[in-house]
Amino acid sequence: MNLASIPSPSTGVIELGPIPLRGYAFCIIIGVFVAVWIGNKRWVARGGKAGTVADIAVWAVPFGLVGGRLYHVITDYQLYFSDGQNWVDAFKIWEGGLGIWGAIAFGAVGAWIGCRRRGIPLPAWADALAPGIAIAQAIGRWGNWFNQELYGKPTDLPWALEISEGPNRVAGTYHPTFLYESLWCIGVALLVIWADRRFKLGHGRAFALYVAAYCAGRGWIEYMRVDEAHHVLGLRLNVWTAIIVFVLAVAYIVISARLRPGREEIVEPEKDAAEAAKDAEKKDDAEAADADGDPLEKDDSDPLKKDDGDPLKKKDTAAEAADKS
């Protein structure tokens, strides 16, 4: 018998009159806003313009949601396309089911489109957003708590999670793997912020550090989970994904540091170009003013200043010439 445990919500939906507020969706939305807020502060600190992160997030977030859902549906297709299942449920994203791997991959495509339209480097934008993404994941994992999903093996630890009887779950107390991952993501965000300040990470290396650190935690947390999943060589598919992505992220950090050391000096060329254009315009105006000068000094048409010669001097010169001849 457990003397202490973490209770689960009796329902994942709060009815606000005719509007149902779903805990999972609420956590995702809050996470997105927090990520954009943190990213904006970091972007401005790097020399970018306020609002740029949000403008690009308009592209990245929808792509990320689609990618996250696609990854979940593809890797857990049996939940939607096997006998007795309704394939329409694959579109019910509010009921849970977003794969972070697909969300990051597709979100990167959306961010690339947004960055290209704004003329800014994607790696710099990703570096600014990296800690915010980790915090967004930490918040989003609490959506799994509302849905009573993504828990680990049975346990009687004081922080065990209470799970009630329901579809595809058995009542009991389990490891709160959603909480483990939430706390891990907070640690990842702090790590990236510290490392970025300490080593001046640039050219996508702060983002790669976030990816590598997240994968390191996701591997052992995924190993604890008991929900249905595909296995490859005895390991859950997401464990293999975490291992592969971790290796790629570390390789990127090492290779990028050698090829492009340091950090970008300019993160938003459009801003610098506009300022340069203004400076050039001011310089041209100043040069034009100098070239024009004082009209009184440049007016050579004044007959009083025009040197037509002294008549007496001309006469003496003619006499001298006659004597010489």
C-alpha positions as CSV (number, residue, x, y, z in Angstrom):
1,M,0.0,0.0,0.0
2,N,1.4,3.4,-1.0
3,L,1.5,6.1,1.7
4,A,2.0,8.8,-1.0
5,S,1.5,9.0,-4.7
6,I,0.6,11.4,-7.5
7,P,-3.1,11.4,-8.3
8,S,-4.2,11.5,-11.9
9,P,-7.1,13.8,-13.1
10,S,-10.4,12.1,-13.3
11,T,-11.0,13.7,-16.6
12,G,-8.8,15.4,-19.2
13,V,-11.5,17.9,-20.2
14,I,-12.8,21.0,-18.4
15,E,-16.1,22.2,-19.6
16,L,-16.3,26.0,-19.9
17,G,-19.9,26.3,-20.8
18,P,-20.3,25.0,-24.4
19,I,-16.5,25.1,-24.9
20,P,-14.5,22.0,-23.8
21,L,-11.0,22.9,-22.6
22,R,-8.8,19.8,-23.1
23,G,-5.8,19.6,-20.8
24,Y,-3.6,18.1,-23.5
25,A,-4.3,20.9,-26.0
26,F,-4.0,23.5,-23.3
27,C,-0.5,22.3,-22.3
28,I,0.6,22.3,-25.9
29,I,-0.6,25.9,-26.5
30,I,1.0,27.2,-23.3
31,G,4.2,25.5,-24.3
32,V,4.2,27.1,-27.7
33,F,3.7,30.6,-26.3
34,V,6.4,30.1,-23.7
35,A,8.9,28.8,-26.3
36,V,8.2,31.9,-28.6
37,W,8.6,34.2,-25.6
38,I,11.9,32.7,-24.6
39,G,13.1,32.6,-28.2
40,N,12.2,36.2,-28.8
41,K,14.2,37.4,-25.8
42,R,17.3,35.4,-26.9
43,W,16.9,36.5,-30.5
44,V,16.8,40.2,-29.6
45,A,19.8,39.6,-27.3
46,R,21.7,38.3,-30.4
47,G,20.9,41.5,-32.3
48,G,17.7,40.4,-34.1
49,K,14.4,42.3,-34.2
50,A,11.5,41.7,-31.8
51,G,8.7,39.7,-33.4
52,T,10.9,37.8,-35.9
53,V,10.8,34.5,-33.8
54,A,7.0,34.7,-33.7
55,D,6.7,35.4,-37.4
56,I,8.7,32.3,-38.2
57,A,6.9,30.2,-35.6
58,V,3.7,30.9,-37.6
59,W,5.3,28.5,-40.2
60,A,7.1,26.2,-37.8
61,V,4.3,25.3,-35.4
62,P,1.7,24.1,-37.9
63,F,4.4,22.0,-39.7
64,G,5.5,20.7,-36.3
65,L,2.0,19.6,-35.3
66,V,1.4,17.8,-38.6
67,G,4.8,16.1,-38.4
68,G,4.4,15.1,-34.8
69,R,1.0,13.6,-35.5
70,L,2.2,11.8,-38.7
71,Y,5.1,10.2,-36.8
72,H,2.8,9.0,-34.0
73,V,0.2,7.6,-36.5
74,I,2.9,5.9,-38.6
75,T,4.7,4.3,-35.7
76,D,1.5,3.3,-33.9
77,Y,-0.6,2.6,-36.9
78,Q,-2.3,-0.4,-35.2
79,L,-4.1,2.0,-32.9
80,Y,-6.0,3.4,-35.9
81,F,-6.0,1.0,-38.8
82,S,-6.2,-2.5,-37.2
83,D,-9.4,-4.5,-36.9
84,G,-12.0,-2.8,-34.7
85,Q,-10.3,0.6,-34.8
86,N,-11.6,3.8,-36.4
87,W,-9.2,5.4,-38.7
88,V,-10.9,8.8,-38.2
89,D,-9.4,8.8,-34.7
90,A,-6.0,9.4,-36.4
91,F,-7.1,13.1,-36.8
92,K,-8.1,13.5,-33.2
93,I,-4.9,15.2,-32.1
94,W,-6.5,16.6,-28.9
95,E,-6.8,13.1,-27.5
96,G,-3.0,12.8,-27.4
97,G,-0.3,11.4,-29.7
98,L,2.5,13.6,-30.9
99,G,5.9,12.3,-31.8
100,I,8.6,14.8,-30.9
101,W,10.9,13.4,-33.7
102,G,8.3,14.2,-36.4
103,A,7.4,17.5,-34.8
104,I,11.1,18.7,-34.8
105,A,11.7,17.4,-38.3
106,F,8.6,18.9,-39.9
107,G,8.9,22.0,-37.7
108,A,12.4,22.6,-39.1
109,V,11.0,22.5,-42.6
110,G,8.4,25.2,-41.7
111,A,11.1,27.2,-39.9
112,W,13.3,27.0,-43.0
113,I,10.5,28.4,-45.1
114,G,9.9,31.2,-42.7
115,C,13.6,32.0,-42.4
116,R,14.1,32.0,-46.1
117,R,11.2,34.5,-46.5
118,R,12.8,36.8,-43.9
119,G,16.3,36.3,-45.2
120,I,17.8,35.1,-41.9
121,P,19.9,32.0,-41.2
122,L,18.0,29.0,-39.9
123,P,20.8,27.8,-37.5
124,A,20.9,31.1,-35.7
125,W,17.1,31.1,-35.3
126,A,17.2,27.5,-34.0
127,D,19.9,28.4,-31.5
128,A,17.8,31.2,-30.1
129,L,14.7,28.9,-29.8
130,A,16.4,25.8,-28.5
131,P,15.9,26.3,-24.7
132,G,12.3,27.4,-25.3
133,I,11.6,24.2,-27.2
134,A,12.9,22.2,-24.2
135,I,10.6,24.2,-21.8
136,A,7.7,23.7,-24.2
137,Q,8.3,20.0,-24.1
138,A,8.4,20.1,-20.3
139,I,5.0,21.9,-20.2
140,G,3.5,19.7,-23.0
141,R,4.3,16.5,-21.1
142,W,1.8,17.4,-18.5
143,G,-0.8,16.9,-21.2
144,N,0.0,13.2,-20.9
145,W,-0.8,13.5,-17.2
146,F,-4.3,14.7,-18.1
147,N,-4.8,11.8,-20.5
148,Q,-3.3,9.2,-18.1
149,E,-0.8,8.0,-20.7
150,L,3.0,7.5,-21.2
151,Y,3.6,6.1,-17.7
152,G,6.3,3.6,-16.8
153,K,6.6,0.3,-15.0
154,P,4.6,-0.5,-11.8
155,T,6.2,0.9,-8.6
156,D,5.4,1.7,-5.0
157,L,7.7,4.7,-4.7
158,P,6.3,7.8,-2.9
159,W,6.1,9.7,-6.2
160,A,4.3,6.8,-8.0
161,L,1.6,7.9,-10.4
162,E,-2.0,6.7,-9.9
163,I,-3.6,5.3,-13.0
164,S,-7.3,4.5,-13.1
165,E,-9.0,1.7,-15.0
166,G,-9.7,2.6,-18.6
167,P,-9.2,1.6,-22.3
168,N,-5.8,0.0,-22.8
169,R,-4.7,0.6,-19.2
170,V,-4.9,-1.2,-15.9
171,A,-5.4,0.5,-12.5
172,G,-2.4,0.8,-10.4
173,T,0.6,2.9,-9.5
174,Y,3.4,3.4,-12.0
175,H,6.6,5.4,-12.7
176,P,5.5,8.9,-13.8
177,T,7.7,8.9,-16.9
178,F,5.9,12.0,-18.1
179,L,7.2,13.8,-15.0
180,Y,10.7,12.4,-15.5
181,E,10.8,13.7,-19.0
182,S,9.4,17.1,-18.0
183,L,12.1,17.6,-15.3
184,W,14.7,16.3,-17.7
185,C,13.6,18.9,-20.4
186,I,13.9,21.7,-17.8
187,G,17.5,20.5,-17.1
188,V,18.2,20.5,-20.8
189,A,17.0,24.1,-21.2
190,L,19.2,25.2,-18.3
191,L,22.2,23.3,-19.8
192,V,21.8,25.0,-23.2
193,I,21.5,28.4,-21.7
194,W,24.6,27.9,-19.6
195,A,26.6,26.4,-22.4
196,D,25.6,29.1,-24.9
197,R,26.7,31.8,-22.5
198,R,29.9,30.0,-21.6
199,F,31.0,28.9,-25.0
200,K,29.2,31.4,-27.3
201,L,27.6,28.6,-29.3
202,G,26.6,29.5,-32.9
203,H,25.7,28.1,-36.3
204,G,23.2,25.7,-34.9
205,R,25.3,24.2,-32.1
206,A,23.1,25.3,-29.3
207,F,20.2,23.6,-31.0
208,A,22.3,20.5,-31.6
209,L,23.2,20.5,-27.9
210,Y,19.5,20.6,-27.0
211,V,18.9,17.6,-29.3
212,A,21.7,15.6,-28.0
213,A,20.9,16.3,-24.3
214,Y,17.2,15.5,-24.9
215,C,18.0,12.2,-26.6
216,A,20.3,11.2,-23.7
217,G,17.3,11.4,-21.4
218,R,14.7,10.1,-23.7
219,G,16.6,6.9,-24.2
220,W,16.4,5.8,-20.6
221,I,13.0,7.2,-20.0
222,E,11.6,5.5,-23.0
223,Y,13.1,2.2,-21.8
224,M,10.9,2.5,-18.6
225,R,7.6,2.9,-20.4
226,V,5.1,0.1,-20.7
227,D,2.8,1.4,-23.4
228,E,2.6,-0.6,-26.6
229,A,5.4,0.1,-29.0
230,H,7.3,-1.5,-31.9
231,H,10.6,-3.2,-31.0
232,V,13.8,-3.6,-33.0
233,L,16.4,-6.0,-31.7
234,G,14.8,-6.1,-28.3
235,L,14.6,-2.3,-27.9
236,R,11.7,0.1,-28.4
237,L,11.7,1.9,-31.7
238,N,12.0,5.3,-30.0
239,V,15.1,4.1,-28.1
240,W,16.8,3.4,-31.4
241,T,15.7,6.8,-32.7
242,A,17.1,8.5,-29.7
243,I,20.4,6.8,-30.1
244,I,20.7,7.6,-33.8
245,V,19.7,11.2,-33.4
246,F,22.0,11.6,-30.4
247,V,25.0,10.4,-32.5
248,L,24.0,12.8,-35.4
249,A,23.7,15.8,-33.1
250,V,27.1,15.2,-31.4
251,A,28.7,14.7,-34.8
252,Y,27.2,18.0,-36.0
253,I,28.5,19.8,-32.9
254,V,32.1,18.5,-33.5
255,I,32.2,19.0,-37.3
256,S,30.5,22.4,-37.2
257,A,32.9,23.7,-34.5
258,R,35.8,22.9,-36.8
259,L,34.3,24.2,-40.0
260,R,32.6,27.3,-38.6
261,P,33.9,28.2,-35.2
262,G,32.5,31.0,-33.2
263,R,29.1,32.6,-33.5
264,E,27.3,34.6,-36.2
265,E,28.0,38.3,-35.9
266,I,24.8,39.2,-37.9
267,V,21.7,37.2,-37.3
268,E,19.2,39.4,-39.1
269,P,20.8,40.8,-42.3
270,E,17.7,42.6,-43.2
271,K,18.0,44.8,-40.2
272,D,21.6,45.6,-40.8
273,A,20.9,46.3,-44.5
274,A,18.3,48.8,-43.7
275,E,20.5,50.6,-41.2
276,A,23.4,50.5,-43.8
277,A,21.0,52.0,-46.4
278,K,20.1,54.8,-44.0
279,D,23.8,55.5,-43.3
280,A,24.6,55.5,-47.0
281,E,21.8,57.9,-47.7
282,K,23.0,60.3,-44.9
283,K,26.5,60.1,-46.3
284,D,25.3,60.9,-49.8
285,D,23.4,63.9,-48.6
286,A,26.4,65.2,-46.7
287,E,28.7,64.7,-49.8
288,A,26.1,66.5,-52.0
289,A,26.0,69.4,-49.5
290,D,29.8,69.6,-49.5
291,A,30.0,69.5,-53.3
292,D,27.4,72.3,-53.6
293,G,29.4,74.5,-51.2
294,D,28.7,78.2,-50.8
295,P,27.0,79.6,-54.0
296,L,28.8,82.9,-53.4
297,E,32.2,81.2,-53.6
298,K,31.4,79.1,-56.6
299,D,29.8,81.9,-58.7
300,D,32.6,82.7,-61.2
301,S,30.2,84.7,-63.5
302,D,30.7,87.8,-61.3
303,P,32.3,90.3,-63.6
304,L,34.1,91.9,-60.7
305,K,35.9,88.7,-59.9
306,K,36.5,87.6,-63.4
307,D,40.2,88.3,-64.4
308,D,40.1,89.9,-67.8
309,G,43.5,91.5,-67.2
310,D,44.6,95.1,-66.5
311,P,44.6,97.3,-69.7
312,L,47.8,99.1,-68.6
313,K,49.5,95.8,-68.0
314,K,48.5,94.6,-71.5
315,K,49.9,97.9,-73.0
316,D,53.3,97.5,-71.2
317,T,53.5,93.9,-72.4
318,A,53.0,95.0,-76.0
319,A,55.7,97.6,-75.7
320,E,58.2,95.2,-74.3
321,A,57.5,92.8,-77.2
322,A,58.1,95.6,-79.7
323,D,61.5,96.6,-78.1
324,K,62.7,93.0,-78.3
325,S,61.8,92.8,-81.9
